[in-house]
Amino acid sequence: MAASVLAAQTEAHSYMTDPMPTWSVGYPTTNYAGLIDGQDYLPCPDGMSYGGTPEGNTDAYWTAFNASKYTSLKNLADKTMVLQSLNPFGKATAECGFSLPNGTARNLPAEVQWHDFGLSHQGPCEVWCDDKLAFMDQNCALNYPEVPASLPYDVDVCAGASMMQSYWIALHGLPWQLYLNCVPLTGKLNSTANNVAGDSDSAKTPTATTSTVTEVPTSVTEAPTTSTTTTDAPETTTTDAPEATTPEVTPETPAPTPATPTATEPTTQNDEVSTGAKCSRRRK
């Protein structure tokens, strides 16, 4: 059982695939861009835990978040995350993670897609266009278990925007993992996006401060991954490695590299389920 949980955690690392970001080394990384010490910034509510089940951790997060000063996941990340370094990608940025803000501009799709979220890495995700919220869900791994995971964002909010950012936080253990990618936009819509633009029912922008947590279904069946295979390249962690500037990737969806590197910032907790984290735990 423990081995299967660990395997699910390892595979849950992910990245946005549509619109496709640009990467400095020609292939994507599934590594998180930052770590957030949830107990410091969103103290665990009494009687709840950040070290329980994925659903329980997410419930505790929203209870704490709704009582906090933070207005969105983006706002929380901008103010609290510790950026990570990863060789050969360099150091993540608060705007784009390990993807490039000056990469290839893409047309807007009908839905924003992530490679997958993984059921163990539950937590909210958001899509932003030029600092306007276009999509938010309280528990993306639970509510969008498909591979790839398709997010019905508000195309009209993003029409004419110059940059898209997508955030996802995994709450399976402390410190929390913040995944972030960005994509420059052409200002145009692709053919599928044109079909949903202007349809007010095609995409909703939920409120980021609602306290309701979606109930957990009995089971979730994940579809097999259908992304195309690219040449594997090793990833190793370094301390403040410089960012490379090698050519951009093609629009096809590449497969993530297999290695799961560790953080190089002061926070050193690994990516395993924290079964013993309690509300009283404080950083020393």
Secondary structure, DSSP 8 states (H G I E B T S, - for coil): -HHHHHHHHHHH---EEES---BTTSS-----SEEE-HHHHS---TT--SSS-HHHHHHHHHHHHHTSS--SHHHHHHHH-EE-EEBTTEE-BTTTBTB-TTS--EEE-SSEEES---TTS---EEEEETTEEEEEES-HHHH--SSSEEE---HHHHTT-SEEEEEEEE-SSSSEEEEEEEEEEEEEE-HHHHHHTT-TTT-----TT--------S-----------------B--SS----------SS-----S------SS----SS--SS--TT----
